Amino acid sequence: MSEHLSKQNKFTADFYIDITPDTCPMTFVKTKLQLEKMQSGQILEVLLNDGEPLKNVPLSAEELGHIILSITQNTETENYTIFIRKK
């Protein structure tokens, strides 16, 4: 995952979800449901918390064949933004 960590994003998302209020496994369930609604090549921006969501959401997305474009720490809010390109 560290190879995806970046200081700023260069991507424009087609869709956005905020899963910061959720806990695992619902964090990935909501991400997966949104990805299923999207077309191949579209980009999903996901706002999530550190810990299990940050570990599990990118890993699970990659296991399904999606591409993690970037993972950025939001220093003001102490959460993270992930950009995922649908396979």
C-alpha positions as CSV (number, residue, x, y, z in Angstrom):
1,M,0.0,0.0,0.0
2,S,2.8,2.5,0.7
3,E,3.7,2.7,-2.9
4,H,0.3,4.4,-3.5
5,L,0.7,6.9,-0.7
6,S,1.0,10.4,-2.1
7,K,0.9,14.0,-0.9
8,Q,-1.6,15.3,-3.4
9,N,-4.1,13.8,-5.9
10,K,-4.0,14.4,-9.6
11,F,-7.2,12.6,-10.3
12,T,-10.8,13.7,-11.0
13,A,-13.3,11.4,-9.5
14,D,-16.5,10.4,-11.3
15,F,-18.1,9.3,-8.0
16,Y,-17.4,10.1,-4.3
17,I,-18.4,8.3,-1.1
18,D,-17.6,9.1,2.5
19,I,-17.3,6.0,4.7
20,T,-15.8,7.7,7.7
21,P,-18.9,7.0,9.9
22,D,-18.7,3.2,9.1
23,T,-16.7,0.3,10.5
24,C,-15.4,-2.8,8.9
25,P,-16.8,-4.8,7.1
26,M,-19.3,-2.1,6.0
27,T,-16.5,0.2,4.8
28,F,-15.7,-2.2,1.9
29,V,-19.3,-3.3,1.4
30,K,-20.3,0.3,0.6
31,T,-17.2,0.8,-1.6
32,K,-17.9,-2.4,-3.5
33,L,-21.5,-1.5,-4.0
34,Q,-20.5,1.9,-5.5
35,L,-17.9,0.3,-7.7
36,E,-20.5,-2.2,-9.0
37,K,-22.7,0.8,-10.2
38,M,-19.8,2.3,-12.1
39,Q,-18.5,1.7,-15.6
40,S,-15.0,0.3,-16.3
41,G,-12.4,3.0,-16.2
42,Q,-14.4,5.4,-14.0
43,I,-12.7,6.7,-10.8
44,L,-14.2,6.5,-7.3
45,E,-13.0,8.9,-4.6
46,V,-13.3,7.3,-1.1
47,L,-13.0,9.2,2.2
48,L,-12.1,6.8,5.0
49,N,-10.5,6.6,8.4
50,D,-7.1,5.2,9.4
51,G,-6.8,1.7,10.8
52,E,-8.8,-1.2,9.5
53,P,-10.6,0.8,6.7
54,L,-7.3,2.1,5.4
55,K,-5.8,-1.4,5.4
56,N,-8.8,-3.4,4.1
57,V,-10.5,-1.2,1.5
58,P,-7.5,-0.8,-0.8
59,L,-6.5,-4.4,-0.4
60,S,-10.0,-5.7,-1.1
61,A,-10.4,-3.4,-4.1
62,E,-7.1,-4.7,-5.6
63,E,-8.1,-8.3,-5.0
64,L,-11.2,-7.7,-7.1
65,G,-8.9,-6.3,-9.9
66,H,-9.5,-2.5,-9.4
67,I,-6.6,-0.1,-9.5
68,I,-5.6,2.0,-6.5
69,L,-4.4,5.3,-8.1
70,S,-3.5,7.1,-4.9
71,I,-3.9,7.2,-1.1
72,T,-3.6,10.6,0.4
73,Q,-3.6,11.5,4.1
74,N,-5.7,14.6,4.9
75,T,-3.7,16.3,7.6
76,E,-6.5,18.6,8.8
77,T,-9.1,15.9,9.4
78,E,-6.7,12.9,10.0
79,N,-8.5,10.7,7.6
80,Y,-7.5,9.5,4.1
81,T,-8.7,9.9,0.5
82,I,-8.3,6.9,-1.9
83,F,-8.8,7.1,-5.6
84,I,-9.8,3.8,-7.2
85,R,-10.1,3.1,-10.9
86,K,-12.7,0.5,-11.7
87,K,-11.4,-2.5,-13.7
